[in-house]
Amino acid sequence: MVPPGGFGPVPVWAILYLALLVVGAFGGFVLYRRVIHLILQGRQVSRIDHPFMRLKGAALIVLGQRRVLQRVPQRDWAGIGHALIFWGFLSFTLSYLIFIFAAAIWSHFPEWLLTPLGVRVYSTYLDLLATLLLVMLTWAVLRRWVAKPHRLSFDLTRSFDAVIVVAMTAGLMIATLLTHAFHVAEGGVGPEAEVIIGKVLGNLLVDAGLSQGTASALQATFWWLHVALILGFMLYIPFSKHMHMVAAPANAFFRSLDSRGALAPINLETAERFGAGRVQDLTWKQLLDGYACAVCGRCTDSCPANLTGKVLSPMHIVENLKDHMIAIGHQGERNPEHVEPSPLVGGAIPEQAIWDCLNCGACMEECPVVVEHVPTIMDMRRHLVLEESNIPETAMNALLSLEQRGHPWRGTQFSRTDWAEGLDVPTLAEKPDAEVLFWVGCTGALEQRSQGVARSMVKVLKSADVDFAILGDEELCTGDPARRMGNEYLYQILAQQNIEVLNGYGVKKIVTICPHCFNTMRNEYPQFGGDYEVMHYSQFVDGLVSQGRVKPVKMMNVSVAYHDSCFLGRHNGIYDQPRNIARAVPGLTLVEMEPRCRERGFCCGAGGGHMWVEESRGTRVNHARTGHFLETGAQTVGVSCPFCLQMMTEGIQADGKEGEKQARDLLEILADSLDD
């Protein structure tokens, strides 16, 4: 855009840079006081390791719009629109530097930098891009305010803030086109007079009788309007949801590189407070999440708790936390006894929302700006349990059983080894040099329906001549239920006891049938010195099948819809191995529960300790998931988790389909297909 003339003796660049200085200074002050100053009151956490890995990932997330576009294969085209608008934003930002701020000082700078041909190409590109973006913005407005898809139906996504930002962006595009048009109409020459849309509009204005003097005045007007909108954007961003344009790149760089299934431990000896009941109890990264949030609704739109009518909305968790922090302001020096002027948990964030969370990770999978909802929710849950002793009664019963008996299955009459009666299964005490420790888990050993899965595992291991043993009565719960229900203290006691036993035997390799045991031992035991090669049975058995050591031969003639366990799939990326096992069974027809499968799988309802925490309201999550299974028409829902097995079995019974449909673990189906 060709800069207009100055105002008398004052050159354009002087006015432009004075305005930029004033706006930049004020905007910087607001940014610091409203954002940076508040974020820095959070607890310290190191997020600067592996800088090149972080930078590469952030580039893919931000510049490549990788997570924005991840829904496109499921025919959600909104990601393409957002990506186009974002890439257009980058193109125009560069053009402002070249054609406005640099050209205002030296008008020949664009030609010097790009050559006249380059200026013409770039200007034409911007001219066409402005038109395309106006079309995209119109589509976005119609989609949000007329079509109203589910994820844009929440109160936060209906904010007038979105209208303001769209209007300002559209104003920039219109100003671009009209600045070009009036430049043509005033008789301007050069590369920028040869743009396509602007030239057509300019010639139409000339044909309509617009004088050169008027055109020149209007060109200057729209050039300065363009500048005003740019500077206005700079002022408005810290006050709006579009702060995510600044915070999201930082959030992507400082993302966690740990497994999604691992929760950060609490140092019980040095921690001043347990969990997060105040802003300062959260880390600075958790506080940054609120500013990075794009308020797109994807997280809440994918949350099983919200979709089944619960209070929880992951989007509202991070947004309400940010609004609460802004409302109460900086709380001064860190003081463990300090009480905030208004409560965070039970005030800004409903207590029930904290207990509704299933820890399934669907929100984090969908978030385009890498907000980490689950760790924040879990820190608040830890606060409720450890600081306030506030916990649902059903969860308390499970925790008491864990504390007194080393397992959560209160009332069970089974011992740790009853399931193995007659199977000749050795314990590590009897066979300390066994190559593989088969970690049975509380549910596999003590819950009657799941005992069949443990017996099937033994049959498979023996068919492959695997040298294995179990811990038997020395095995305690891994502590996963305690940690997910917020009792970090009890979790660490159980974990340390197990690690002491495992290290005492010199265990190297562990195979589990439970994804929760697998996740805890693989991702969280190393936090306390428990470093082992931990595999879920789907990984281990898939290897045995591919090596020819396990040979399913009997025809099963069954259609199986596979259900992805959250702690196996989303939290640990294991999707193909269970399906490989299913495909290896003769006569088995594998069906997907599309679109809610693999990364977008739907929780069975047992995660986050909800095997023992009663649901608060709405439809039961496992009933909703059972509905997805029934829609496939398959005879059997195949699982690879004892929790999922129980939840899907109950769902089938509740729907009255017990005689027609069934839930089975893939291990059971595989074992039935082996020679006796």
C-alpha positions as CSV (number, residue, x, y, z in Angstrom):
1,M,0.0,0.0,0.0
2,V,1.5,3.3,-1.1
3,P,1.8,5.7,1.9
4,P,0.0,9.0,1.6
5,G,1.7,12.4,1.9
6,G,2.5,13.9,5.3
7,F,0.8,16.6,7.2
8,G,2.6,19.8,6.3
9,P,6.2,19.7,7.6
10,V,5.5,16.5,9.6
11,P,6.4,13.4,7.6
12,V,4.1,10.3,7.6
13,W,6.7,8.1,9.2
14,A,7.0,10.5,12.2
15,I,3.3,10.3,12.9
16,L,3.2,6.6,12.3
17,Y,6.1,5.7,14.6
18,L,4.9,8.1,17.3
19,A,1.5,6.4,17.3
20,L,3.3,3.0,17.3
21,L,5.4,4.0,20.2
22,V,2.5,5.2,22.2
23,V,0.3,2.2,21.5
24,G,3.2,-0.2,22.0
25,A,4.1,1.3,25.3
26,F,0.5,1.3,26.6
27,G,-0.2,-2.2,25.1
28,G,3.0,-3.5,26.6
29,F,2.1,-2.1,30.0
30,V,-1.4,-3.7,29.8
31,L,0.2,-7.0,28.6
32,Y,2.5,-7.1,31.6
33,R,-0.1,-6.1,34.2
34,R,-2.9,-8.2,32.9
35,V,-1.0,-11.2,31.7
36,I,2.7,-11.7,32.5
37,H,2.6,-10.3,36.0
38,L,-0.3,-12.6,36.9
39,I,1.2,-15.7,35.3
40,L,4.5,-15.3,37.1
41,Q,2.8,-15.7,40.5
42,G,2.3,-19.4,39.7
43,R,4.6,-22.1,41.0
44,Q,7.8,-22.7,39.2
45,V,8.1,-25.6,36.8
46,S,10.9,-26.4,34.3
47,R,9.7,-26.4,30.7
48,I,13.0,-25.5,28.9
49,D,14.5,-29.0,28.4
50,H,15.0,-30.2,24.8
51,P,14.7,-26.8,23.3
52,F,15.1,-27.9,19.7
53,M,12.4,-30.6,20.1
54,R,10.2,-27.9,21.7
55,L,10.8,-25.5,18.9
56,K,10.2,-28.0,16.2
57,G,6.9,-29.1,17.8
58,A,5.8,-25.5,18.3
59,A,6.5,-24.7,14.7
60,L,4.3,-27.6,13.5
61,I,1.5,-26.6,16.0
62,V,1.6,-22.9,15.3
63,L,2.9,-22.4,11.7
64,G,1.8,-25.7,10.4
65,Q,-1.6,-25.5,12.2
66,R,-1.2,-29.3,12.8
67,R,-3.7,-29.6,15.7
68,V,-6.2,-27.1,14.1
69,L,-6.3,-29.4,11.1
70,Q,-6.5,-32.7,12.8
71,R,-10.3,-32.9,12.6
72,V,-10.4,-32.4,8.8
73,P,-10.2,-36.2,8.1
74,Q,-13.4,-36.5,10.1
75,R,-15.0,-33.9,7.7
76,D,-14.9,-31.0,10.1
77,W,-13.8,-28.3,7.7
78,A,-13.6,-25.5,10.2
79,G,-9.9,-26.2,10.7
80,I,-9.2,-25.4,7.0
81,G,-11.0,-22.1,7.4
82,H,-9.0,-21.2,10.6
83,A,-5.7,-22.3,9.0
84,L,-6.4,-20.1,5.9
85,I,-7.2,-17.1,8.1
86,F,-4.1,-17.7,10.2
87,W,-1.8,-18.0,7.2
88,G,-3.5,-14.9,5.8
89,F,-2.8,-13.1,9.0
90,L,0.9,-14.0,8.7
91,S,1.0,-12.8,5.1
92,F,-0.6,-9.5,6.0
93,T,1.6,-9.0,9.1
94,L,4.6,-9.3,6.9
95,S,3.1,-6.9,4.4
96,Y,2.5,-4.3,7.1
97,L,6.2,-4.4,8.0
98,I,7.2,-3.9,4.4
99,F,4.5,-1.8,2.8
100,I,3.5,0.4,5.8
101,F,6.2,0.7,8.5
102,A,9.3,0.4,6.2
103,A,7.8,2.2,3.2
104,A,6.7,5.1,5.3
105,I,10.4,5.8,6.0
106,W,11.7,5.0,2.5
107,S,9.1,4.6,-0.2
108,H,11.4,2.5,-2.4
109,F,12.0,-0.1,0.3
110,P,9.5,-2.6,-1.1
111,E,11.0,-2.5,-4.6
112,W,14.5,-2.7,-3.1
113,L,13.6,-5.7,-1.0
114,L,11.3,-7.6,-3.4
115,T,12.1,-6.0,-6.8
116,P,9.2,-4.3,-8.8
117,L,8.1,-7.7,-10.0
118,G,8.1,-9.1,-6.5
119,V,6.1,-6.1,-5.2
120,R,3.5,-6.7,-8.0
121,V,3.2,-10.4,-7.2
122,Y,3.0,-9.9,-3.5
123,S,0.5,-7.0,-3.8
124,T,-1.7,-9.1,-6.2
125,Y,-1.5,-12.0,-3.8
126,L,-2.6,-9.7,-0.9
127,D,-5.4,-8.3,-3.1
128,L,-6.8,-11.7,-3.8
129,L,-6.2,-13.0,-0.3
130,A,-8.1,-10.1,1.2
131,T,-11.1,-11.1,-1.0
132,L,-10.7,-14.7,0.0
133,L,-10.5,-13.9,3.7
134,L,-13.6,-11.7,3.5
135,V,-15.4,-14.8,2.1
136,M,-14.0,-17.0,4.9
137,L,-14.9,-14.5,7.5
138,T,-18.5,-14.3,6.2
139,W,-18.7,-18.1,6.3
140,A,-17.3,-18.1,9.9
141,V,-19.9,-15.6,11.0
142,L,-22.7,-17.6,9.4
143,R,-21.4,-20.8,10.9
144,R,-21.1,-19.4,14.4
145,W,-24.3,-17.4,14.6
146,V,-26.6,-19.2,12.1
147,A,-25.6,-22.8,11.7
148,K,-24.4,-23.0,15.3
149,P,-22.6,-26.4,15.5
150,H,-22.6,-28.0,19.0
151,R,-19.1,-26.9,20.0
152,L,-20.1,-23.2,19.2
153,S,-23.3,-23.4,21.2
154,F,-21.7,-22.7,24.6
155,D,-22.0,-19.4,26.3
156,L,-18.3,-18.6,26.0
157,T,-18.3,-19.3,22.2
158,R,-21.3,-16.9,21.8
159,S,-19.3,-14.0,23.2
160,F,-19.6,-10.6,21.4
161,D,-15.8,-10.6,21.6
162,A,-15.8,-12.8,18.5
163,V,-17.9,-10.3,16.6
164,I,-15.5,-7.5,17.4
165,V,-12.5,-9.4,16.3
166,V,-14.1,-10.6,13.0
167,A,-15.3,-7.0,12.3
168,M,-11.8,-5.6,12.9
169,T,-10.2,-8.3,10.7
170,A,-12.8,-7.7,8.0
171,G,-12.1,-4.0,8.3
172,L,-8.5,-4.6,7.6
173,M,-9.4,-6.6,4.4
174,I,-11.8,-4.0,3.2
175,A,-9.3,-1.2,3.9
176,T,-6.7,-3.1,1.9
177,L,-9.0,-3.4,-1.1
178,L,-10.2,0.2,-1.0
179,T,-6.7,1.6,-0.5
180,H,-5.6,-0.2,-3.7
181,A,-8.8,0.9,-5.5
182,F,-8.4,4.6,-4.6
183,H,-4.7,4.4,-5.5
184,V,-5.8,3.3,-9.0
185,A,-8.6,5.9,-9.1
186,E,-6.2,8.8,-8.2
187,G,-4.1,7.8,-11.2
188,G,-1.4,6.0,-9.2
189,V,1.2,4.0,-11.1
190,G,3.6,1.3,-10.2
191,P,3.2,-2.4,-9.2
192,E,0.5,-1.7,-6.6
193,A,-1.7,-0.2,-9.3
194,E,-1.7,-3.5,-11.2
195,V,-3.5,-5.6,-8.6
196,I,-6.6,-7.4,-9.9
197,I,-9.5,-6.7,-7.5
198,G,-8.3,-3.2,-6.6
199,K,-7.8,-2.3,-10.2
200,V,-11.3,-3.4,-11.2
201,L,-12.7,-1.4,-8.3
202,G,-10.6,1.6,-9.0
203,N,-11.7,1.7,-12.7
204,L,-15.3,1.4,-11.6
205,L,-14.9,4.4,-9.4
206,V,-13.3,6.4,-12.2
207,D,-16.2,5.4,-14.5
208,A,-18.6,6.5,-11.8
209,G,-17.0,10.0,-11.9
210,L,-14.8,10.0,-8.8
211,S,-12.3,12.9,-9.1
212,Q,-8.6,12.3,-8.6
213,G,-8.6,14.8,-5.7
214,T,-11.3,12.9,-3.9
215,A,-9.7,9.6,-4.7
216,S,-6.4,10.8,-3.3
217,A,-8.1,12.0,-0.1
218,L,-9.9,8.7,0.3
219,Q,-6.7,6.7,-0.4
220,A,-5.1,8.5,2.5
221,T,-8.1,8.1,4.7
222,F,-8.2,4.3,4.2
223,W,-4.5,4.0,4.5
224,W,-4.7,5.7,7.9
225,L,-7.8,3.6,8.8
226,H,-5.7,0.6,8.1
227,V,-3.0,1.8,10.4
228,A,-5.6,2.6,13.1
229,L,-7.1,-0.9,12.9
230,I,-3.6,-2.4,13.2
231,L,-2.8,-0.4,16.2
232,G,-6.3,-1.0,17.6
233,F,-5.7,-4.7,17.3
234,M,-2.5,-4.3,19.3
235,L,-4.5,-2.6,22.1
236,Y,-7.5,-4.9,22.0
237,I,-5.6,-8.3,22.1
238,P,-4.7,-8.3,25.8
239,F,-8.3,-7.7,26.7
240,S,-9.8,-10.3,24.4
241,K,-9.9,-14.0,23.8
242,H,-7.5,-13.3,20.9
243,M,-4.7,-13.1,23.5
244,H,-4.3,-16.7,22.3
245,M,-2.6,-15.3,19.2
246,V,0.3,-14.3,21.5
247,A,0.0,-16.9,24.2
248,A,-0.6,-20.0,22.0
249,P,2.9,-20.0,20.5
250,A,4.5,-19.8,24.0
251,N,2.1,-22.5,25.2
252,A,3.1,-24.8,22.4
253,F,6.8,-24.3,23.1
254,F,6.4,-24.9,26.9
255,R,4.1,-28.0,26.4
256,S,4.8,-31.0,28.5
257,L,7.1,-33.5,26.8
258,D,6.2,-36.3,29.3
259,S,3.6,-39.0,28.6
260,R,0.1,-37.6,28.7
261,G,-0.8,-40.4,31.2
262,A,1.8,-39.2,33.8
263,L,0.7,-36.8,36.6
264,A,3.4,-34.7,38.3
265,P,4.3,-35.9,41.8
266,I,4.0,-33.9,45.0
267,N,7.0,-33.7,47.2
268,L,5.1,-34.6,50.4
269,E,8.0,-33.6,52.6
270,T,8.6,-30.1,51.3
271,A,5.3,-29.0,49.8
272,E,3.7,-26.0,51.6
273,R,0.3,-27.0,50.3
274,F,-1.1,-30.1,48.6
275,G,-2.9,-29.6,45.3
276,A,-4.3,-26.3,44.1
277,G,-7.0,-24.4,45.9
278,R,-5.6,-20.9,44.9
279,V,-4.1,-19.3,41.9
280,Q,-0.6,-19.4,43.3
281,D,-0.9,-23.1,44.0
282,L,-0.9,-23.8,40.2
283,T,2.2,-23.6,38.0
284,W,2.8,-20.7,35.7
285,K,2.2,-23.0,32.7
286,Q,-1.2,-23.9,34.0
287,L,-2.0,-20.2,34.4
288,L,-0.6,-19.5,30.8
289,D,-3.1,-22.1,29.5
290,G,-6.0,-19.8,30.2
291,Y,-4.6,-17.1,27.9
292,A,-3.7,-19.6,25.2
293,C,-7.2,-21.0,25.1
294,A,-8.9,-20.0,21.8
295,V,-12.4,-20.6,23.2
296,C,-13.1,-22.9,20.3
297,G,-15.2,-25.3,22.3
298,R,-13.4,-28.4,20.9
299,C,-12.4,-29.7,24.4
300,T,-15.9,-29.5,25.8
301,D,-17.4,-30.8,22.6
302,S,-15.3,-34.0,23.0
303,C,-15.6,-34.4,26.8
304,P,-17.6,-37.5,27.7
305,A,-18.7,-36.0,31.0
306,N,-20.1,-32.9,29.4
307,L,-21.7,-34.8,26.5
308,T,-23.6,-36.9,29.0
309,G,-25.0,-34.0,30.9
310,K,-22.4,-33.4,33.7
311,V,-21.3,-30.1,35.0
312,L,-17.7,-30.4,33.7
313,S,-16.6,-28.2,30.8
314,P,-12.9,-28.3,30.2
315,M,-13.1,-24.9,28.3
316,H,-14.9,-23.3,31.3
317,I,-12.3,-24.7,33.7
318,V,-9.4,-22.9,32.1
319,E,-11.4,-19.8,31.2
320,N,-12.9,-19.4,34.6
321,L,-9.5,-19.9,36.2
322,K,-8.1,-17.0,34.0
323,D,-11.1,-14.7,34.7
324,H,-10.8,-15.5,38.5
325,M,-7.1,-14.6,38.4
326,I,-7.7,-11.3,36.6
327,A,-10.6,-10.4,38.9
328,I,-8.7,-10.9,42.1
329,G,-5.4,-9.5,40.7
330,H,-1.9,-10.4,41.9
331,Q,-2.0,-11.9,45.4
332,G,1.4,-10.6,46.5
333,E,4.3,-12.7,47.9
334,R,3.8,-16.4,48.2
335,N,2.3,-17.2,51.5
336,P,0.8,-20.7,52.3
337,E,-1.6,-19.2,54.8
338,H,-3.0,-16.6,52.4
339,V,-6.7,-16.8,51.6
340,E,-7.9,-15.3,48.2
341,P,-10.7,-12.8,48.3
342,S,-13.0,-15.2,46.5
343,P,-12.8,-19.0,46.3
344,L,-11.4,-20.7,43.2
345,V,-12.7,-24.2,43.8
346,G,-16.4,-24.0,44.8
347,G,-16.5,-20.5,43.5
348,A,-15.1,-19.7,40.1
349,I,-14.9,-23.5,39.4
350,P,-17.8,-25.7,40.6
351,E,-16.6,-28.5,42.9
352,Q,-18.7,-31.0,41.1
353,A,-16.9,-30.2,37.8
354,I,-13.6,-31.4,39.4
355,W,-15.1,-34.7,40.4
356,D,-16.8,-35.2,37.0
357,C,-13.5,-35.5,35.2
358,L,-12.6,-39.0,33.9
359,N,-9.0,-38.3,33.1
360,C,-9.6,-39.6,29.6
361,G,-7.6,-36.9,27.9
362,A,-10.1,-36.2,25.1
363,C,-10.0,-32.5,25.9
364,M,-6.2,-32.4,25.6
365,E,-6.3,-34.5,22.4
366,E,-8.6,-32.0,20.7
367,C,-7.1,-28.7,22.0
368,P,-5.4,-26.9,19.1
369,V,-3.2,-24.8,21.4
370,V,-1.9,-27.6,23.8
371,V,-3.9,-26.6,26.9
372,E,-3.3,-29.2,29.6
373,H,-6.7,-29.4,31.3
374,V,-6.3,-32.7,33.1
375,P,-3.3,-31.9,35.3
376,T,-5.0,-28.7,36.4
377,I,-8.2,-30.5,37.3
378,M,-6.3,-33.1,39.1
379,D,-4.4,-30.6,41.2
380,M,-7.7,-29.1,42.3
381,R,-9.0,-32.6,43.1
382,R,-5.8,-33.2,45.2
383,H,-6.6,-30.0,47.1
384,L,-10.1,-31.1,47.9
385,V,-8.9,-34.5,49.1
386,L,-5.6,-33.7,50.9
387,E,-6.4,-30.2,52.2
388,E,-10.1,-30.3,52.8
389,S,-10.8,-34.0,53.2
390,N,-13.7,-33.4,50.8
391,I,-14.3,-36.6,48.8
392,P,-17.4,-38.5,47.6
393,E,-18.5,-41.3,49.9
394,T,-18.1,-44.1,47.3
395,A,-14.5,-42.9,46.6
396,M,-13.8,-42.8,50.3
397,N,-14.8,-46.4,50.6
398,A,-12.4,-47.4,47.9
399,L,-9.6,-45.4,49.4
400,L,-10.2,-47.0,52.8
401,S,-10.0,-50.4,51.2
402,L,-6.7,-49.4,49.5
403,E,-5.3,-48.3,52.8
404,Q,-6.4,-51.3,54.8
405,R,-6.2,-54.1,52.2
406,G,-4.0,-52.9,49.4
407,H,-6.8,-53.0,46.8
408,P,-9.9,-51.0,46.1
409,W,-12.4,-53.9,45.8
410,R,-14.0,-53.6,49.2
411,G,-16.1,-56.8,50.0
412,T,-14.3,-59.2,47.7
413,Q,-13.9,-62.7,49.0
414,F,-11.1,-63.7,46.7
415,S,-7.4,-63.8,47.5
416,R,-4.7,-62.6,45.1
417,T,-4.2,-66.2,43.8
418,D,-7.6,-67.8,43.8
419,W,-8.1,-67.0,40.1
420,A,-5.0,-69.2,39.2
421,E,-6.2,-72.3,41.0
422,G,-5.4,-75.4,38.9
423,L,-3.3,-73.4,36.4
424,D,0.1,-74.1,37.9
425,V,1.2,-70.5,37.9
426,P,4.5,-69.9,39.7
427,T,5.2,-66.9,41.9
428,L,8.4,-64.9,41.9
429,A,9.1,-66.2,45.3
430,E,9.1,-69.7,43.8
431,K,10.7,-68.7,40.5
432,P,12.8,-65.5,41.1
433,D,14.7,-65.7,37.8
434,A,11.5,-65.6,35.6
435,E,12.0,-63.6,32.4
436,V,8.6,-61.9,32.6
437,L,6.6,-60.7,35.6
438,F,2.9,-61.0,34.8
439,W,1.3,-58.2,36.8
440,V,-2.3,-59.4,37.3
441,G,-3.7,-56.3,38.9
442,C,-6.4,-55.9,41.6
443,T,-9.3,-56.2,39.1
444,G,-7.9,-59.2,37.3
445,A,-7.2,-61.1,40.5
446,L,-10.2,-60.0,42.7
447,E,-13.1,-59.2,40.4
448,Q,-14.9,-62.3,39.3
449,R,-15.7,-61.3,35.7
450,S,-12.1,-60.1,35.1
451,Q,-10.5,-63.3,36.5
452,G,-11.3,-64.9,33.2
453,V,-9.0,-62.4,31.4
454,A,-6.2,-63.3,33.8
455,R,-6.7,-67.0,33.1
456,S,-6.8,-66.3,29.3
457,M,-3.5,-64.5,29.7
458,V,-1.9,-67.5,31.3
459,K,-3.2,-69.8,28.5
460,V,-1.6,-67.4,25.9
461,L,1.7,-67.2,27.8
462,K,2.0,-70.9,28.2
463,S,1.1,-71.5,24.5
464,A,4.1,-69.4,23.6
465,D,6.4,-71.0,26.2
466,V,6.9,-67.6,27.9
467,D,9.0,-67.9,31.1
468,F,6.8,-65.9,33.5
469,A,5.7,-65.7,37.1
470,I,3.4,-63.6,39.3
471,L,3.9,-61.8,42.6
472,G,0.8,-63.4,44.1
473,D,0.1,-62.1,47.7
474,E,3.1,-59.7,47.4
475,E,1.3,-57.7,44.7
476,L,-0.4,-54.5,45.9
477,C,-2.5,-52.1,43.9
478,T,-0.3,-49.9,41.8
479,G,-1.9,-46.9,43.5
480,D,-3.6,-45.6,40.3
481,P,-7.1,-45.3,41.8
482,A,-5.7,-43.4,44.8
483,R,-3.7,-41.0,42.6
484,R,-6.7,-40.4,40.2
485,M,-9.0,-39.9,43.1
486,G,-6.7,-37.2,44.4
487,N,-5.0,-39.0,47.3
488,E,-1.4,-38.5,46.3
489,Y,-0.2,-39.5,49.8
490,L,-1.7,-43.0,49.6
491,Y,-0.6,-43.4,46.0
492,Q,3.0,-42.8,46.9
493,I,2.9,-45.3,49.8
494,L,1.5,-48.0,47.6
495,A,3.9,-47.2,44.7
496,Q,7.0,-47.2,47.0
497,Q,6.0,-50.5,48.6
498,N,5.6,-52.1,45.1
499,I,8.8,-50.7,43.9
500,E,10.7,-52.0,46.9
501,V,9.3,-55.5,46.2
502,L,10.0,-55.3,42.4
503,N,13.6,-54.0,42.9
504,G,14.2,-56.6,45.6
505,Y,13.5,-59.3,43.0
506,G,15.5,-57.5,40.3
507,V,12.5,-57.4,38.0
508,K,13.3,-56.1,34.5
509,K,10.2,-56.8,32.4
510,I,6.5,-56.5,33.4
511,V,3.4,-57.4,31.3
512,T,0.0,-56.1,32.5
513,I,-3.5,-56.8,31.5
514,C,-4.8,-53.5,32.8
515,P,-4.0,-50.2,31.0
516,H,-4.2,-48.3,34.3
517,C,-1.5,-50.6,35.9
518,F,0.5,-50.3,32.7
519,N,0.3,-46.5,32.5
520,T,1.2,-46.1,36.2
521,M,4.2,-48.5,36.2
522,R,5.5,-47.3,32.8
523,N,5.1,-43.5,33.2
524,E,4.8,-42.8,36.9
525,Y,6.9,-45.4,38.8
526,P,10.1,-43.9,37.3
527,Q,9.3,-40.8,39.4
528,F,10.1,-42.9,42.5
529,G,13.0,-45.1,41.2
530,G,10.9,-47.8,39.6
531,D,12.4,-48.2,36.1
532,Y,11.2,-51.3,34.3
533,E,10.3,-52.4,30.8
534,V,6.5,-52.3,31.1
535,M,4.3,-53.6,28.4
536,H,0.5,-53.9,28.1
537,Y,-0.5,-57.4,27.0
538,S,-1.6,-56.0,23.6
539,Q,2.0,-55.0,22.8
540,F,3.5,-58.2,24.2
541,V,1.0,-60.7,22.7
542,D,1.0,-58.8,19.3
543,G,4.8,-59.5,19.2
544,L,4.2,-63.2,20.1
545,V,1.6,-63.5,17.3
546,S,3.9,-61.8,14.7
547,Q,6.8,-64.1,15.7
548,G,4.6,-67.2,15.2
549,R,4.8,-68.2,18.9
550,V,1.0,-67.7,19.4
551,K,-1.1,-69.4,16.7
552,P,-4.9,-68.9,16.8
553,V,-6.4,-71.6,14.7
554,K,-10.1,-72.1,15.7
555,M,-12.7,-70.2,13.7
556,M,-14.5,-67.7,16.0
557,N,-17.1,-66.4,13.5
558,V,-17.8,-63.2,15.5
559,S,-18.1,-59.5,14.6
560,V,-16.2,-57.4,17.1
561,A,-16.4,-53.6,17.6
562,Y,-13.2,-52.6,19.3
563,H,-13.4,-50.0,22.1
564,D,-10.2,-48.1,22.8
565,S,-9.1,-47.8,26.4
566,C,-8.2,-44.1,27.2
567,F,-5.1,-45.1,29.2
568,L,-3.9,-47.4,26.5
569,G,-4.8,-45.3,23.5
570,R,-4.8,-41.5,24.0
571,H,-2.4,-41.6,27.0
572,N,0.1,-44.0,25.5
573,G,-0.5,-44.1,21.8
574,I,-1.3,-47.9,21.6
575,Y,-4.0,-48.3,18.9
576,D,-2.7,-50.8,16.3
577,Q,-1.5,-53.7,18.5
578,P,-5.0,-54.6,19.9
579,R,-6.4,-54.5,16.5
580,N,-3.6,-56.7,15.2
581,I,-4.5,-59.3,17.8
582,A,-8.2,-59.1,16.7
583,R,-7.3,-59.5,13.0
584,A,-5.1,-62.5,13.8
585,V,-8.1,-64.5,15.1
586,P,-9.7,-66.6,12.3
587,G,-13.3,-65.7,11.5
588,L,-13.2,-62.5,13.5
589,T,-14.6,-59.4,11.7
590,L,-13.3,-56.2,13.2
591,V,-15.6,-53.2,13.2
592,E,-14.7,-49.6,14.2
593,M,-17.0,-47.4,16.3
594,E,-16.6,-44.5,13.9
595,P,-16.2,-41.6,14.4
596,R,-15.5,-42.2,18.1
597,C,-12.5,-44.6,17.8
598,R,-8.7,-44.4,18.1
599,E,-7.6,-40.9,19.1
600,R,-11.3,-39.8,19.3
601,G,-12.4,-42.8,21.3
602,F,-15.1,-42.3,24.0
603,C,-14.3,-43.2,27.6
604,C,-16.1,-46.2,29.1
605,G,-16.8,-44.1,32.2
606,A,-14.4,-45.7,34.6
607,G,-11.4,-43.4,34.3
608,G,-10.2,-40.9,36.8
609,G,-11.3,-43.2,39.7
610,H,-14.9,-43.3,38.4
611,M,-14.9,-47.1,38.7
612,W,-15.7,-46.1,42.3
613,V,-17.0,-42.5,42.0
614,E,-20.7,-42.4,41.3
615,E,-21.8,-40.1,38.4
616,S,-23.5,-36.9,39.4
617,R,-26.2,-36.4,36.8
618,G,-27.3,-37.0,33.2
619,T,-26.8,-40.2,31.2
620,R,-24.2,-42.7,32.5
621,V,-21.1,-42.5,30.4
622,N,-20.9,-46.2,30.0
623,H,-24.5,-46.3,28.7
624,A,-23.6,-43.7,26.1
625,R,-20.6,-45.7,25.0
626,T,-22.7,-48.9,24.9
627,G,-25.0,-47.0,22.5
628,H,-22.1,-46.3,20.2
629,F,-21.3,-50.1,20.2
630,L,-24.9,-51.1,19.5
631,E,-25.0,-48.7,16.6
632,T,-22.3,-50.8,14.8
633,G,-24.5,-53.9,14.8
634,A,-21.5,-56.0,15.9
635,Q,-22.2,-59.0,18.2
636,T,-19.4,-58.3,20.6
637,V,-17.6,-55.2,22.0
638,G,-14.0,-56.1,22.3
639,V,-11.9,-54.4,25.0
640,S,-8.4,-54.6,26.4
641,C,-9.0,-53.3,29.9
642,P,-10.8,-54.9,32.9
643,F,-12.5,-51.6,33.8
644,C,-13.9,-51.2,30.2
645,L,-15.0,-54.9,30.4
646,Q,-17.1,-54.2,33.5
647,M,-18.5,-50.9,32.2
648,M,-19.5,-52.3,28.8
649,T,-21.0,-55.4,30.4
650,E,-23.2,-53.3,32.7
651,G,-24.1,-51.1,29.7
652,I,-25.3,-54.1,27.7
653,Q,-27.3,-55.4,30.6
654,A,-28.9,-52.0,31.3
655,D,-30.0,-51.8,27.7
656,G,-31.6,-55.2,27.9
657,K,-29.3,-56.7,25.2
658,E,-27.6,-59.3,27.5
659,G,-28.8,-62.3,25.5
660,E,-27.9,-60.7,22.1
661,K,-24.7,-58.8,22.7
662,Q,-21.7,-59.3,24.9
663,A,-18.5,-57.7,26.1
664,R,-15.2,-59.6,25.9
665,D,-11.6,-58.9,26.3
666,L,-9.5,-59.6,23.2
667,L,-7.4,-62.0,25.3
668,E,-10.4,-64.1,26.0
669,I,-11.3,-64.3,22.3
670,L,-7.7,-65.1,21.4
671,A,-7.4,-67.8,24.0
672,D,-10.6,-69.4,22.8
673,S,-9.0,-69.6,19.3
674,L,-6.0,-71.5,20.5
675,D,-5.6,-75.3,20.6
676,D,-6.5,-76.7,24.0
